[in-house]
Amino acid sequence: MAIVYAGGLWYAVLGVRDFCHGLPEGEIGLRLYQLDYLMAVCKCGSISNAADALNVSRPAVSRALKDLEMEFDIELFVRTPTGVILTETGQIFYEKCLKIQRLFTELESDMAALKKTKNRHNDRRLRIGLTPTTAFSIFPKFYPRFIEKYPDMIVVPQEMLATQSAILLRRNELDVSLALYLGDSADELSYFDVGKMELVFCCSKSHWVAGEKRISIEDIRDEPIILLDQSLMKGYLVDSLYSKYGLTPNIKFRTSQLSTILHMVENGICCTIQFEGLVEDNDNITAIPLEDSIKCPIRVSWNQSIPHNSAFYDFMDYTKENMKYIL
């Protein structure tokens, strides 16, 4: 079988002997709308019902069938008072037409898949998941340099918890995530680490330890602490710093708002323990490294089992080469 385009219509060119024994040799043009009409008549059992299903006139269907019979010099149907039934030759013709229809269905499906893959490759949109920590402390430093190199890229940042990023990566609703690894990454995701962030003690500049270069947990054992809530910062991280010395942190408040933490620390109401960069040094706050502090990897994660576009690969290359300098 060959498919050709002629006179504004698609044709499936079929050897006549493919249909039934004894028909003349040669190649006959089968118009695809005729195939559709034939299928509809076979399915509906009558020309009238087929015409209604196709939303065309009854004469149009009758003419299409008559043209087929004339072209192939065969009788496709036997007319009955209640409709039509296929002749023996018509049944052979019908079964061949079913094969053609399946081939065209496969062709359309394959071409749609190729188009989708091509469009995905040319898509310059990057969906990146950020945790509150990376959104505040890393992304603002990274983005200006990155987009300067790739001005055609459309970066779509989405702030969420690391566990939510993992779910969206599996669903192909995110391309990549940039998050602190706190021991809860999904096993099926691929990743690489671009650096580490350390927990530091933050206090107002009027606090009695503000001038210290480094302090121990024992130094601040009784200091009132405000932390992000448990969903944003794993409670065990701060607890583990204190438990090493047999102590319990004096946590007075938990909040989901970083602005609340900043206000409380600036005004000397509480101190906080956060990852470096989340509470930046300013005129009112200082960040002091802790002895035996905890360092967590900054992790880039993605789902390797799904297709990725060119924006994704540019991001990966740039991040591997430049993130350590940005940090």
C-alpha positions in Angstrom: 0.0 0.0 0.0 1.1 3.5 -0.8 -0.4 6.9 0.3 -0.3 9.8 -2.2 -1.7 13.3 -2.3 -3.5 14.4 -5.4 -6.1 16.9 -6.3 -6.5 18.2 -2.8 -7.5 14.8 -1.4 -5.6 12.1 0.4 -5.7 8.7 -1.4 -4.8 5.3 -0.2 -3.5 3.5 -3.3 -4.3 -0.2 -3.2 -3.7 -3.0 -5.6 -7.1 -4.2 -6.7 -6.1 -7.9 -6.3 -5.6 -7.0 -2.5 -9.4 -6.9 -2.3 -10.6 -10.0 -4.0 -9.6 -12.6 -6.5 -10.5 -12.0 -10.1 -10.7 -8.2 -10.0 -8.7 -6.4 -12.7 -5.1 -5.5 -12.0 -4.0 -1.9 -11.5 -4.1 0.8 -8.9 -7.4 2.5 -7.9 -7.8 5.7 -5.9 -9.7 5.3 -2.6 -10.8 8.6 -1.1 -10.7 8.6 2.7 -14.1 10.2 3.1 -15.5 7.2 1.1 -13.8 5.0 3.7 -15.5 6.9 6.5 -18.9 6.6 4.9 -18.4 2.9 4.3 -17.4 2.4 8.0 -20.4 4.4 9.1 -22.9 2.4 7.0 -21.4 -0.9 8.3 -21.7 0.3 11.9 -25.2 1.9 11.6 -26.7 -0.8 9.4 -28.4 1.6 7.0 -27.5 4.6 4.8 -30.0 6.8 6.5 -28.6 6.2 10.0 -25.0 6.6 8.7 -25.9 9.9 7.1 -27.4 11.1 10.4 -24.3 10.0 12.3 -22.0 11.7 9.9 -24.2 14.8 9.7 -24.3 14.7 5.9 -27.1 14.1 3.4 -28.3 10.6 2.5 -27.6 11.1 -1.2 -24.0 12.0 -0.3 -23.5 8.7 1.4 -25.3 6.7 -1.4 -23.2 8.5 -4.0 -19.9 7.7 -2.2 -20.8 4.0 -2.0 -21.9 3.9 -5.6 -18.6 5.5 -6.7 -16.7 2.8 -4.8 -18.6 0.0 -6.4 -18.1 1.6 -9.9 -14.4 2.2 -9.3 -13.7 -1.4 -8.2 -16.5 -3.0 -10.3 -17.9 -4.8 -7.3 -21.1 -4.9 -5.2 -20.5 -3.9 -1.6 -23.9 -4.2 -0.2 -27.2 -5.9 -0.7 -30.1 -3.6 0.0 -32.9 -4.9 2.2 -36.2 -3.4 3.5 -34.5 -2.6 6.8 -31.1 -1.4 5.6 -28.0 -2.9 4.0 -25.8 -5.9 4.5 -22.3 -6.6 3.2 -21.8 -9.0 0.3 -19.0 -11.5 0.5 -16.8 -9.2 -1.6 -18.0 -6.2 0.5 -16.8 -8.0 3.6 -13.3 -8.5 2.2 -13.3 -4.8 1.1 -14.5 -3.8 4.6 -11.8 -5.8 6.4 -9.1 -4.2 4.2 -10.5 -0.7 4.9 -10.4 -1.5 8.6 -6.6 -2.1 8.3 -6.3 1.3 6.4 -8.2 3.0 9.2 -6.0 1.5 11.9 -2.9 2.6 10.0 -4.1 6.2 9.7 -5.0 6.1 13.4 -1.5 5.0 14.2 0.0 7.6 11.9 -2.0 10.4 13.6 -0.9 9.1 17.0 2.7 8.9 16.1 2.8 12.3 14.5 1.1 13.9 17.5 3.7 12.3 19.8 6.5 13.6 17.6 5.0 17.0 17.6 4.7 17.0 21.3 8.3 15.9 21.8 9.5 18.6 19.3 7.5 21.3 21.0 8.7 20.1 24.4 12.3 20.3 23.2 11.8 23.8 21.9 9.9 24.9 25.0 12.1 27.4 26.9 10.0 27.3 30.1 11.6 26.0 33.3 9.4 25.1 36.2 11.5 25.2 39.4 10.4 24.3 42.9 11.9 26.2 45.7 11.6 25.8 49.5 11.2 28.9 51.7 14.9 28.8 52.5 16.2 28.5 48.9 13.6 31.0 47.7 14.8 33.6 50.1 18.5 33.0 50.3 19.7 31.4 47.0 17.3 32.1 44.2 17.6 35.9 44.3 21.4 35.6 43.9 21.2 32.9 41.3 18.3 34.2 39.0 19.8 37.5 37.7 23.0 35.9 36.5 21.2 32.9 35.1 18.6 34.9 33.1 21.3 37.2 31.8 22.9 34.3 30.1 19.6 32.8 28.9 17.3 35.8 28.2 15.0 33.7 26.1 14.1 31.4 29.0 10.9 31.7 31.0 11.6 30.7 34.6 8.5 29.8 36.6 9.5 29.6 40.3 7.1 27.9 42.7 7.6 28.0 46.5 6.7 24.9 48.4 7.9 22.3 50.8 10.5 19.8 49.7 8.0 16.9 50.1 5.6 18.7 47.7 8.3 19.3 45.2 9.0 15.6 45.1 5.4 14.8 44.4 5.2 17.3 41.6 8.5 16.1 40.1 7.0 12.6 39.9 3.9 13.9 38.2 5.9 15.9 35.7 4.4 19.2 37.0 7.9 20.5 37.9 11.1 20.3 35.9 13.5 20.6 38.8 13.7 21.5 42.5 16.3 23.4 44.5 16.0 22.6 48.2 17.9 21.9 51.3 18.2 18.1 51.8 16.8 17.3 55.2 16.7 13.5 54.8 13.3 13.3 53.1 14.1 13.2 49.3 12.2 10.7 47.2 14.4 7.7 46.4 13.3 7.5 42.7 14.5 11.1 42.0 17.9 11.9 40.6 19.9 14.6 42.3 23.3 16.3 42.8 24.4 18.7 45.6 25.7 22.2 44.8 26.8 23.3 48.2 25.9 23.3 51.9 24.0 25.7 54.2 24.9 25.9 57.9 22.6 26.6 60.9 23.7 29.9 62.6 22.5 31.8 65.7 20.9 35.1 65.0 20.3 37.9 67.5 20.0 41.6 67.7 23.1 43.7 67.6 22.5 44.8 71.1 22.5 41.2 72.4 25.4 40.4 74.8 26.9 37.8 72.3 26.6 40.0 69.2 30.3 40.6 69.0 31.4 37.0 69.2 33.0 35.2 66.3 31.6 31.8 67.2 29.5 30.5 70.1 28.5 27.2 71.6 25.0 26.0 72.5 26.0 26.1 76.1 26.6 29.8 75.8 23.0 30.4 74.7 21.3 27.5 76.6 18.6 29.7 78.1 18.1 32.2 75.3 14.4 32.5 74.1 14.2 31.2 70.6 11.7 31.8 67.8 11.7 29.3 64.9 9.8 28.6 61.7 7.0 26.1 62.2 7.7 22.3 62.1 6.5 22.0 58.4 9.1 24.6 57.2 12.0 23.6 59.4 12.5 20.1 60.9 12.3 20.4 64.7 14.9 17.8 65.2 17.6 19.9 63.6 17.7 22.5 66.5 16.9 19.8 69.1 19.9 17.8 68.0 22.2 20.8 68.6 21.0 21.1 72.2 20.7 17.4 72.9 24.4 16.9 72.4 24.9 18.9 75.6 22.0 17.4 77.4 20.0 20.6 76.9 16.5 21.5 75.5 16.0 24.6 73.4 14.0 27.4 75.0 11.5 27.7 72.1 9.0 30.5 72.8 7.4 30.9 69.4 6.9 29.1 66.1 5.7 30.9 63.0 5.3 30.4 59.3 6.3 34.0 58.6 9.9 35.0 58.3 9.0 38.6 58.7 7.7 37.8 62.2 11.0 36.2 63.1 12.9 39.3 61.8 10.7 41.6 63.8 11.1 39.6 67.0 14.9 39.3 66.6 15.5 43.0 65.6 13.6 44.1 68.7 15.5 41.8 71.1 12.4 39.8 72.0 13.9 36.5 70.9 16.8 35.0 69.1 16.6 32.5 66.3 18.6 29.6 64.8 18.3 29.5 61.1 20.2 28.5 58.0 22.8 31.1 57.0 21.4 33.5 54.5 17.8 33.1 55.7 18.3 35.9 58.2 20.9 38.2 56.7 23.2 40.5 58.7 21.7 44.0 58.7 21.9 47.1 60.8 19.9 45.4 63.6 20.7 41.7 63.3 23.9 39.7 63.4 24.4 36.0 62.5 27.0 34.0 64.5 28.4 30.6 63.5 27.8 27.8 66.0 30.4 25.4 67.3 29.5 21.8 66.1 26.7 23.3 63.9 24.7 21.3 61.3 25.4 21.6 57.6 22.7 20.4 55.1 23.3 19.9 51.4 21.7 22.2 48.8 20.2 19.7 46.4 19.0 19.9 42.8 16.5 17.1 42.2 14.7 16.0 39.0 12.8 13.0 37.6 15.0 11.3 35.0 12.2 9.0 33.8 10.3 11.9 32.0 11.4 13.9 28.9 13.0 17.3 29.5 13.3 20.4 27.3 16.4 22.4 26.4 15.7 24.9 29.2 16.1 22.1 31.7 19.5 21.0 30.3 20.8 24.6 30.2 19.8 25.0 33.8 21.6 21.8 34.8 24.8 22.8 33.0 24.8 26.3 34.4 24.0 25.2 37.9 26.8 22.6 38.0 29.3 25.1 36.7 28.3 28.3 38.5 26.3 27.6 41.7 29.4 27.1 43.9 30.6 30.6 42.9 27.2 32.2 43.5 27.1 30.6 46.9 
